[in-house]
């Protein structure tokens, strides 16, 4: 039986920089922000700022998981395909729901409020599935040093990941990197300064895609190369044992 990473201390999770510690910190931050959003004493301005932060963290975090962690889990675990498929489905449902929410301009719309509560429920379920069922397998398979290396690769991808929902983007590499990372520059420009017209949005998207496409391909290839090297080393160790 796997031991949930939620019950282990930092040293058990591989120490500072470990992918498991990075994941759990993001999860705790998300949980705290959702709780503040739902606090009846929060003002509309506070909820608007919290919602923006929640969306940005949800999608950059999930994209890095799908690019770095889940391909690795599929290679090292016999049930990796089944485990990651379920979480990828959760990510897709969250993508579609938040995309629907972001299209709703009336913040007082009861449907929007219900969708946000539903999104929070899905996010919390996704956190539990990852911490209880998926991430413990990385702890079982890798040394502390390797977990810190994986954490560094994950952080690099997350730093350039999309920050808004894109339901049509593939949940798996290389499709997610080729489609999603060029969109990340567009997302991050929008986070800094909302566009005032459809033509400005289109122009920025074209520019962002052109500038970041090479970086997207580079990051995707580097992540896959790192994963391949890790699994090859594991295979050699097992053959020598």
C-alpha positions in Angstrom: 0.0 0.0 0.0 1.4 3.4 -1.0 1.9 6.1 1.7 0.3 9.4 0.8 2.8 12.3 0.5 0.4 14.4 2.6 1.5 12.5 5.7 5.3 12.7 5.2 7.7 15.3 6.3 10.1 17.2 4.1 13.0 14.8 4.6 10.8 11.8 3.7 9.8 13.6 0.5 13.4 14.1 -0.7 14.3 17.3 0.9 14.2 20.9 -0.3 13.7 21.1 -4.1 12.1 17.6 -4.4 9.3 17.3 -6.8 7.1 15.9 -4.1 7.7 18.8 -1.8 7.1 21.3 -4.6 3.9 19.6 -5.5 2.6 19.5 -2.0 3.4 23.2 -1.5 1.4 24.2 -4.6 -1.5 22.0 -3.4 -1.5 23.7 0.0 -1.3 27.1 -1.6 -4.3 26.3 -3.8 -6.3 25.0 -0.9 -5.6 28.1 1.2 -6.6 30.4 -1.7 -9.8 28.5 -2.4 -10.7 28.8 1.3 -10.1 32.5 1.3 -12.2 32.9 -1.9 -15.1 31.0 -0.2 -14.9 33.1 3.0 -18.1 35.0 3.3 -16.2 38.1 4.5 -14.1 38.3 1.4 -14.9 41.4 -0.7 -15.6 41.2 -4.5 -12.2 42.8 -5.2 -10.4 40.2 -3.0 -12.3 37.3 -4.7 -11.4 38.7 -8.2 -7.7 38.8 -7.3 -7.9 35.3 -5.7 -9.6 33.9 -8.7 -6.9 35.2 -11.0 -4.2 33.7 -8.8 -6.0 30.4 -8.5 -6.5 30.0 -12.3 -2.8 30.9 -13.0 -1.5 28.4 -10.5 -3.9 25.6 -11.5 -3.0 25.6 -15.1 0.8 26.2 -14.9 1.0 23.4 -12.2 -1.1 20.9 -14.2 0.8 21.6 -17.4 4.1 20.8 -15.8 2.6 17.6 -14.3 1.4 16.5 -17.7 4.7 17.3 -19.4 7.2 16.0 -16.9 5.6 13.8 -14.2 2.9 11.7 -15.8 5.0 10.4 -18.8 7.6 9.4 -16.2 5.0 7.6 -14.1 3.8 5.7 -17.1 7.3 4.4 -17.7 8.1 3.3 -14.2 4.8 1.8 -13.0 2.7 -1.0 -14.5 -0.6 0.8 -13.8 0.8 4.1 -14.8 -1.4 4.4 -17.9 -4.6 3.9 -15.8 -3.5 6.2 -13.0 -2.5 9.1 -15.2 -5.5 8.7 -17.5 -7.8 9.3 -14.6 -6.0 12.4 -13.5 -5.7 13.7 -17.0 -9.5 13.4 -17.3 -9.9 15.4 -14.1 -7.6 18.1 -15.6 -9.7 18.2 -18.8 -12.9 18.6 -16.8 -11.3 21.5 -14.8 -10.1 23.0 -18.1 -13.6 23.0 -19.6 -15.3 24.2 -16.5 -13.0 27.1 -15.9 -13.1 28.1 -19.6 -16.9 28.3 -19.1 -16.5 30.4 -16.0 -14.1 32.8 -17.7 -16.6 33.4 -20.5 -19.1 34.6 -17.9 -18.8 38.3 -17.4 -21.5 38.7 -14.8 -19.9 38.0 -11.4 -23.3 37.9 -9.7 -24.6 35.2 -12.0 -25.7 32.2 -9.8 -24.5 29.8 -12.5 -21.0 31.2 -12.3 -21.0 30.8 -8.5 -22.1 27.2 -8.8 -19.5 26.5 -11.4 -16.7 28.0 -9.3 -17.7 25.8 -6.3 -17.8 22.8 -8.7 -14.3 23.7 -10.0 -13.0 23.9 -6.4 -14.5 20.4 -5.7 -12.7 19.0 -8.8 -9.4 20.6 -7.9 -9.5 19.2 -4.3 -10.3 15.7 -5.7 -7.4 16.0 -8.1 -5.1 17.0 -5.3 -6.2 14.0 -3.2 -5.7 11.6 -6.1 -2.3 12.9 -6.9 -1.0 12.9 -3.3 -2.6 9.6 -2.3 -2.2 7.5 -5.4 0.2 8.9 -8.0 3.0 10.8 -6.4 3.9 8.1 -3.8 5.1 5.9 -6.7 7.7 8.5 -7.6 8.9 8.3 -3.9 9.2 4.6 -4.2 11.1 4.6 -7.5 13.6 7.4 -7.1 16.3 8.5 -4.8 16.2 11.9 -3.0 18.7 13.3 -5.5 16.7 12.1 -8.5 13.5 13.6 -7.0 15.3 17.0 -6.7 16.4 16.7 -10.4 12.8 16.0 -11.4 11.7 18.9 -9.3 14.0 21.3 -11.2 12.8 20.1 -14.6 9.2 20.4 -13.4 9.8 24.0 -12.2 11.4 25.0 -15.5 8.4 23.8 -17.5 6.0 25.4 -15.0 7.7 28.8 -15.4 6.8 28.8 -19.1 3.4 27.1 -19.0 0.0 28.4 -19.9 -1.9 30.2 -17.1 -5.4 29.9 -18.5 -7.7 27.1 -19.7 -7.1 25.7 -23.2 -9.5 22.7 -23.4 -8.5 21.8 -27.0 -4.8 21.4 -26.1 -3.7 17.8 -25.7 -3.1 16.5 -22.2 0.0 14.6 -23.3 3.4 15.5 -24.8 4.6 16.3 -27.3 1.2 17.6 -28.4 0.7 19.6 -25.2 4.1 21.4 -25.5 3.7 22.2 -29.2 0.2 23.6 -28.7 0.3 24.8 -25.2 3.6 26.5 -24.6 3.2 29.0 -27.5 -0.1 30.0 -25.8 1.6 30.6 -22.5 3.2 33.9 -23.8 -0.3 35.0 -24.8 -1.7 34.1 -21.4 1.0 35.9 -19.5 0.7 39.0 -21.6 -3.0 39.0 -20.8 -2.2 38.5 -17.1 -0.1 41.7 -17.2 -2.4 43.9 -19.3 -5.9 42.9 -20.6 -6.3 43.4 -24.3 -8.7 46.1 -25.4 -9.8 44.7 -28.8 -10.0 41.4 -30.7 -7.5 42.6 -33.2 -5.0 43.3 -30.4 -5.6 39.8 -29.0 -5.0 38.2 -32.4 -1.8 40.3 -33.0 -0.4 39.4 -29.6 -1.2 35.7 -30.1 0.6 35.6 -33.4 3.6 37.4 -31.9 3.7 35.2 -28.8 3.5 32.0 -30.8 6.3 33.0 -33.1 8.6 34.1 -30.3 8.0 31.0 -28.0 7.6 28.1 -30.5 11.3 27.3 -30.5 11.5 27.5 -26.7 8.4 25.2 -26.5 10.1 22.6 -28.6 13.3 22.9 -26.7 11.7 22.5 -23.3 9.6 19.5 -24.4 12.6 17.7 -25.9 14.7 18.4 -22.8 12.1 17.1 -20.5 11.7 13.9 -22.5 15.4 13.4 -22.8 15.7 13.8 -19.0 12.9 11.3 -18.4 14.5 8.8 -20.9 17.9 9.0 -19.2 16.3 8.4 -15.8 14.4 5.3 -16.9 17.5 3.9 -18.8 19.6 4.3 -15.6 16.9 2.5 -13.6 16.8 -0.3 -16.2 20.6 -0.7 -16.0 20.6 -0.8 -12.2 17.9 -3.5 -12.2 19.8 -5.6 -14.8 23.0 -5.5 -12.6 21.1 -6.4 -9.4 
